[in-house]
Amino acid sequence: MSKIDFSLLIAKAVRHVSSTVTSQTSAVTLGQNILRLDRDRAVGPVAELVDGLLQAAVEQEASDIHIEPASAGDSLRVRLRVDGFLRPVPGIAEPIPAVLLPNIINRLKVMSHLDTTERRLPQDGRFSFAANKAGRVMAAVDVRVSVIPVLYGEKAVLRLLNLVSARRLESLDLSPDNEAILRRWCRLSGGLVLVTGPVGSGKTTTLYGVLSELDADTRNIVTVEDPVECAIDGINQMAADEDYLTFPRALRSVLRQDPDVVLVGEIRDEETAEIAVRAALTGRLILSTLHTADSVGVVTRLLEMGIKPYLLAATLAGAMGQRLLRRLCPHCREEYTPAAGSAEAEFINKAVGNGEACRGKFYRAVKGNQACPVCGGSGYHGRIPIHELLPVNDEFSGAIVRGAGAKELREIAIASGFKSMAADGIAKAAAGLTTVAEVERSLYGMV
């Protein structure tokens, strides 16, 4: 439970708003006036409430904050995305008065250098703040802000990005075999390495981990990102956008800078894919992300984007698929054995490919322990990734050239020792790090 007294903060903000309201002042105009007052004095009831929400998000290790109108505009709802799920802010039990919504939104706009008078179009910005956790000041946390107009007002989503969150490979919870493959890719002098997965699956964190393994003193490493999510010493990082400095334009400029390694934040279109593949063909190591269901799907997606099979076969060095699962609380878990013949046992056997697999012990969450200092009764705390790494050998490249389908490509990969995300997830579930249900949910979308 957060130690922030949100009842007091909300009451102070409402009193302040109410005392400023006149019969001629609209709620929206009021929001602008109060924000100017808060900014000039650096402290004010609305500013204190926003700071409290940011602090609560840090304490809960949230990745996002959602602020939106609720109950047909009669109240304001604030939720935190923790471990992949949205949940209420601890300490806020009662609905927040709707009169605070324009003031909170405008406070965020001022902090993000957005236009407080524009309420009909989406806006994007960012800001940084110094957070406190466990009684000590953390490094600055970068916040990416998105504001959109919705029915009954505006909705803001804040994504929290720790500016020092670049991790080394050993902290990414890779299995020993997968870590060895990824380290081998880090030593490549050229080729295309792609990380795949849905939004929020940790692709950028993985690529930053790869960058941390590269020697920035002897290699010219450049990134093109939209936006730059983490500043890394020794690496040249460029922020792309959708209007002027697009990914293709930025990538062409970067390739004239004599790079050894180029990280492209995301391959979004045919032009970016073409440039990335041809750059890899010239002996540069190209790292990027792609939205596909799994690592083998990289081949199908790039071919659909117009990449010639012979070019893809010549440049693709490896593909990595990943998902994020909730991590079991070590204090709130129990052992059990899946019942023979159950759907869970069948899923385990299919993932591992061994009929004896479900005879071992697995773990599941024991929820309701509200006194647990780690998970607070949810049974989970934090997240853990599962991976599948697809090295591209001569046989796989030959199959790409002759137009093999996804099923045949996967069979070739398995024959070469490829292990799926499902198998990696089952291994981590057997180790007590997560649950079989979490593996199934992350791969097949069952909530």
C-alpha positions in Angstrom: 0.0 0.0 0.0 1.3 3.4 -1.0 2.1 5.8 1.9 0.8 8.7 -0.2 -2.4 10.2 1.3 -4.4 10.6 -1.9 -7.6 11.5 0.0 -5.9 14.6 1.3 -4.3 15.5 -2.1 -7.6 15.1 -3.9 -9.5 17.1 -1.3 -6.9 19.9 -1.5 -7.0 20.0 -5.3 -10.9 20.0 -5.3 -11.0 22.9 -2.8 -8.4 24.8 -4.8 -10.4 24.3 -8.1 -13.7 25.2 -6.4 -12.3 28.4 -4.9 -11.1 29.5 -8.4 -14.3 28.7 -10.2 -16.5 31.7 -11.1 -19.8 31.7 -12.9 -18.0 32.9 -16.0 -15.1 30.4 -15.9 -15.4 27.0 -17.7 -13.7 24.0 -16.3 -11.4 23.9 -19.3 -10.4 27.5 -18.9 -10.0 26.9 -15.2 -7.5 24.1 -16.0 -5.3 26.5 -18.0 -5.4 29.2 -15.3 -4.5 26.8 -12.5 -1.7 25.3 -14.5 -0.1 28.6 -15.0 -0.3 29.3 -11.3 1.1 25.8 -10.5 3.9 26.3 -13.0 4.9 29.7 -11.7 5.0 28.7 -8.1 6.4 25.2 -8.9 4.0 23.8 -6.3 0.2 23.7 -6.1 -2.6 21.3 -5.3 -2.9 20.0 -8.8 0.9 19.7 -9.1 1.1 17.8 -5.8 -1.6 15.4 -7.0 0.2 14.7 -10.3 3.5 14.2 -8.4 1.7 11.8 -6.1 0.4 9.7 -9.0 3.9 9.6 -10.5 5.4 8.5 -7.2 2.8 5.8 -6.7 3.5 4.5 -10.2 7.2 4.2 -9.3 6.5 2.5 -6.0 4.2 0.0 -7.8 6.8 -0.5 -10.6 4.1 0.4 -13.1 5.0 0.8 -16.8 2.0 3.1 -17.7 -0.4 5.5 -16.0 -3.9 5.8 -17.6 -5.9 9.0 -16.8 -9.4 9.1 -18.3 -13.0 10.3 -17.8 -15.4 7.7 -16.3 -19.1 7.3 -15.4 -20.2 9.3 -18.5 -18.0 12.2 -17.5 -19.1 12.3 -13.8 -15.8 11.2 -12.4 -12.1 10.7 -13.2 -10.4 7.2 -13.3 -6.7 6.6 -12.8 -5.2 3.2 -13.4 -1.7 1.8 -13.4 -0.4 -1.0 -15.6 1.5 -3.3 -13.3 2.9 -6.7 -14.6 0.9 -6.2 -17.8 -2.5 -5.6 -16.2 -4.3 -2.4 -15.4 -5.2 -1.9 -11.7 -6.5 1.0 -9.5 -4.0 3.2 -7.8 -3.4 2.0 -4.2 -4.9 4.5 -1.8 -7.6 5.9 -4.1 -10.8 4.2 -3.0 -13.4 6.8 -4.0 -14.1 8.2 -7.5 -12.1 11.3 -8.3 -14.3 14.3 -9.0 -14.4 15.0 -12.8 -13.7 18.7 -12.2 -10.0 17.8 -11.7 -9.6 16.1 -15.2 -8.9 19.2 -17.3 -6.5 20.5 -14.6 -4.6 17.2 -14.4 -4.4 17.0 -18.2 -3.2 20.5 -18.5 -0.7 20.0 -15.8 0.7 17.1 -17.8 0.6 19.2 -21.0 2.7 22.0 -19.4 5.2 19.4 -18.1 5.4 17.9 -21.6 5.7 21.2 -23.4 2.4 20.6 -25.2 -0.3 23.1 -26.3 -2.7 23.6 -23.5 -5.2 25.3 -25.8 -5.5 22.3 -28.2 -8.1 19.9 -27.1 -9.4 18.5 -30.4 -6.3 16.8 -31.7 -3.9 14.1 -30.2 -0.6 15.4 -28.8 2.6 13.6 -27.8 5.4 14.8 -25.5 7.7 13.8 -22.8 9.3 15.0 -19.5 11.6 13.6 -16.8 11.3 13.6 -13.0 13.4 12.4 -10.1 11.5 9.7 -8.2 11.9 8.4 -4.7 11.9 4.7 -3.9 12.6 3.0 -0.6 13.6 6.3 0.9 16.3 7.1 -1.7 16.3 9.3 -4.8 16.4 7.2 -8.0 17.9 8.3 -11.2 15.7 10.4 -13.5 12.7 8.6 -14.9 11.7 9.6 -18.5 7.9 9.8 -19.1 6.4 9.6 -22.6 3.0 11.3 -22.7 0.1 10.8 -25.1 -3.1 12.8 -24.9 -6.1 12.1 -27.1 -9.6 13.7 -27.2 -12.4 11.3 -26.1 -16.0 11.5 -25.2 -16.4 13.7 -22.0 -12.9 15.2 -22.2 -9.4 14.0 -22.8 -7.4 10.8 -22.0 -3.7 10.8 -21.1 -1.4 7.8 -21.0 2.0 8.1 -19.5 4.7 5.5 -20.2 7.5 5.4 -17.6 10.9 4.7 -19.0 13.9 4.6 -16.7 16.7 6.5 -18.3 19.3 4.0 -16.9 17.3 0.9 -17.8 19.7 -0.5 -20.4 20.5 -4.0 -19.1 23.3 -6.4 -19.8 22.5 -9.8 -21.3 23.0 -11.7 -18.1 20.1 -9.8 -16.5 17.6 -10.7 -19.2 16.6 -14.1 -17.8 17.8 -15.9 -20.8 18.3 -19.7 -20.6 22.0 -20.7 -20.9 21.6 -22.0 -24.5 19.7 -18.9 -25.6 22.2 -16.5 -24.0 25.0 -18.3 -25.8 23.3 -17.9 -29.2 22.6 -14.2 -28.5 26.2 -13.6 -27.5 27.3 -15.2 -30.7 25.1 -12.8 -32.7 26.7 -9.9 -30.8 30.1 -10.9 -32.3 28.8 -10.8 -35.9 30.4 -8.2 -38.2 27.4 -8.1 -40.5 23.9 -9.4 -41.0 20.3 -8.8 -39.9 19.2 -9.7 -36.4 15.5 -9.1 -35.5 13.6 -9.3 -32.3 9.9 -10.0 -32.6 6.9 -9.8 -30.3 3.8 -7.7 -29.5 3.9 -4.2 -28.1 5.2 -4.2 -24.5 7.0 -7.5 -24.8 10.5 -6.1 -24.0 12.0 -6.0 -27.5 13.7 -2.7 -27.0 15.1 -3.8 -23.6 16.6 -6.9 -25.3 18.2 -4.8 -28.1 19.7 -2.4 -25.5 21.1 -5.5 -23.8 22.7 -6.5 -27.1 24.1 -3.0 -27.5 25.6 -3.2 -24.0 27.7 -6.2 -25.2 29.2 -4.4 -28.1 32.5 -2.5 -28.0 31.5 1.1 -28.5 35.2 2.2 -28.4 36.2 0.3 -31.6 32.9 0.3 -33.4 30.7 3.1 -34.7 27.2 2.3 -33.2 24.2 4.4 -34.3 20.5 4.0 -33.4 17.5 5.3 -35.1 14.5 5.3 -32.7 11.0 6.8 -32.3 11.5 7.9 -29.7 14.9 7.3 -28.0 13.9 5.4 -24.9 17.2 5.1 -23.1 20.3 7.2 -23.3 23.5 5.0 -23.6 27.0 6.4 -23.3 29.2 6.0 -26.3 26.4 5.3 -28.7 25.0 7.9 -31.2 21.2 7.9 -30.9 18.9 9.6 -33.4 15.2 10.3 -32.8 13.1 9.7 -35.8 9.5 10.9 -36.4 6.6 10.2 -38.7 6.5 13.7 -40.4 10.0 14.8 -41.4 12.8 12.6 -40.1 11.2 9.3 -41.0 12.9 6.0 -40.5 13.9 5.6 -44.2 15.3 9.1 -44.4 17.2 8.8 -41.1 18.5 5.4 -42.0 19.9 6.6 -45.3 21.7 9.4 -43.5 23.1 7.1 -40.9 24.5 4.7 -43.6 26.6 7.6 -44.9 28.2 8.0 -41.4 30.4 4.8 -41.8 28.5 2.8 -39.1 29.5 -0.7 -38.0 26.3 -1.4 -36.1 22.9 0.2 -36.7 19.9 -0.3 -34.5 16.6 0.6 -36.2 13.8 0.9 -33.6 11.3 -0.8 -35.8 10.8 -2.0 -39.3 7.5 -0.5 -40.1 7.3 -0.4 -43.9 8.6 -1.8 -47.1 11.1 1.1 -47.7 12.7 0.7 -44.2 12.9 -3.1 -44.7 14.6 -2.7 -48.1 17.2 -0.3 -46.8 17.9 -2.4 -43.7 18.4 -5.6 -45.8 20.7 -3.9 -48.3 22.7 -2.3 -45.5 23.2 -5.8 -43.9 24.2 -7.1 -47.3 27.2 -4.5 -47.3 28.7 -6.0 -44.1 27.0 -4.0 -41.4 25.3 -5.5 -38.4 21.6 -4.3 -38.4 19.5 -4.8 -35.3 15.8 -4.1 -35.3 12.3 -5.2 -34.2 9.4 -6.6 -36.2 5.8 -7.3 -35.2 5.3 -11.0 -35.8 3.8 -13.8 -33.8 7.1 -15.7 -33.5 10.6 -15.8 -34.8 9.9 -18.0 -37.9 7.2 -15.4 -38.9 10.0 -13.0 -39.7 10.6 -14.7 -43.0 7.0 -14.5 -44.1 6.6 -10.9 -43.0 9.7 -9.6 -44.8 8.8 -11.5 -48.0 5.3 -9.9 -47.8 7.1 -6.5 -47.6 8.7 -7.2 -50.9 12.2 -8.4 -49.9 13.6 -10.8 -52.5 14.1 -14.3 -51.1 17.7 -14.5 -52.1 18.5 -11.1 -50.4 16.7 -12.3 -47.2 18.6 -15.6 -47.2 21.9 -13.8 -47.6 21.4 -11.3 -44.9 19.1 -12.8 -42.1 21.5 -14.0 -39.4 18.9 -14.7 -36.7 15.5 -13.9 -35.3 14.3 -13.9 -31.7 10.7 -14.1 -30.4 9.8 -13.1 -26.9 6.9 -12.5 -24.5 6.6 -11.1 -21.0 4.9 -13.2 -18.3 4.1 -12.4 -14.7 6.7 -13.6 -12.2 5.5 -15.8 -9.3 5.9 -14.3 -5.9 8.4 -16.6 -4.1 6.4 -16.3 -0.8 3.0 -17.0 -2.3 3.4 -20.1 -4.5 2.6 -23.8 -4.0 3.7 -27.0 -5.7 1.3 -29.2 -7.6 1.3 -31.9 -10.3 -0.9 -31.4 -13.3 -3.6 -34.0 -13.6 -2.8 -36.6 -16.3 -5.0 -36.1 -19.4 -5.9 -32.6 -18.4 -5.8 -29.7 -20.9 -2.8 -28.3 -18.9 -0.9 -31.6 -19.1 -1.6 -31.8 -22.8 -0.3 -28.3 -23.3 2.9 -29.1 -21.4 3.5 -32.3 -23.3 2.9 -30.5 -26.7 5.2 -27.6 -25.8 8.1 -29.8 -24.5 7.5 -32.8 -26.9 7.8 -35.3 -24.1 4.9 -37.4 -22.6 6.8 -37.6 -19.3 7.1 -33.8 -18.9 3.9 -33.3 -16.9 4.9 -35.8 -14.2 7.2 -33.2 -12.6 6.3 -30.6 -10.1 5.0 -27.2 -11.2 4.0 -24.1 -9.2 0.9 -21.9 -9.0 0.1 -18.7 -7.3 -1.6 -18.6 -3.9 -3.6 -15.4 -3.9 -5.2 -13.5 -1.0 -2.1 -13.1 1.2 -2.7 -9.4 1.7 0.1 -9.3 4.3 2.8 -10.3 1.8 5.3 -7.5 1.5 6.3 -8.5 -2.0 3.1 -9.0 -4.0 0.4 -7.7 -1.6 -1.8 -10.7 -2.2 -1.8 -10.9 -6.0 0.5 -13.9 -6.1 2.7 -12.3 -8.7 5.4 -9.6 -8.6 7.4 -8.4 -11.6 7.7 -10.0 -15.0 9.9 -12.5 -16.7 10.5 -13.0 -20.4 10.4 -16.2 -22.4 12.3 -16.5 -25.6 12.9 -18.5 -28.8 16.1 -17.9 -30.8 16.3 -18.9 -34.4 19.8 -19.2 -35.8 19.8 -19.2 -39.6 22.0 -22.0 -41.1 22.7 -23.0 -44.7 19.7 -25.4 -44.8 17.3 -22.7 -43.5 18.7 -20.2 -46.0 18.2 -22.6 -48.8 14.6 -23.2 -47.8 14.0 -19.4 -47.9 15.3 -19.2 -51.4 13.1 -22.0 -52.7 10.0 -20.5 -51.1 9.4 -22.9 -48.2 6.4 -22.2 -46.1 6.3 -21.4 -42.4 5.6 -24.9 -41.3 8.5 -26.4 -43.3 10.8 -23.6 -42.0 9.8 -24.4 -38.4 10.5 -28.1 -38.9 14.0 -27.3 -40.3 14.7 -25.1 -37.3 13.5 -27.8 -34.8 15.7 -30.4 -36.5 18.6 -28.0 -35.9 17.9 -27.7 -32.1 15.4 -24.8 -32.1 13.4 -24.5 -28.9 10.1 -22.6 -28.9 8.9 -19.9 -26.5 6.4 -22.5 -25.1 9.2 -24.9 -24.3 11.2 -22.0 -22.6 8.1 -21.0 -20.7 7.4 -24.5 -19.4 11.0 -24.8 -18.3 10.7 -21.6 -16.3 7.4 -22.7 -14.9 9.0 -25.9 -13.7 11.7 -23.8 -12.0 9.0 -21.9 -10.1 9.5 -18.6 -11.9 6.1 -18.4 -13.4 3.1 -20.6 -14.1 1.9 -22.8 -16.9 -1.3 -20.7 -17.1 0.9 -17.6 -17.6 2.7 -19.3 -20.5 -0.5 -20.2 -22.2 -2.0 -16.8 -21.6 1.0 -15.0 -23.1 1.2 -17.2 -26.2 -2.5 -17.7 -26.9 -4.1 -14.6 -25.5 -6.2 -16.2 -22.8 -6.7 -13.8 -19.9 
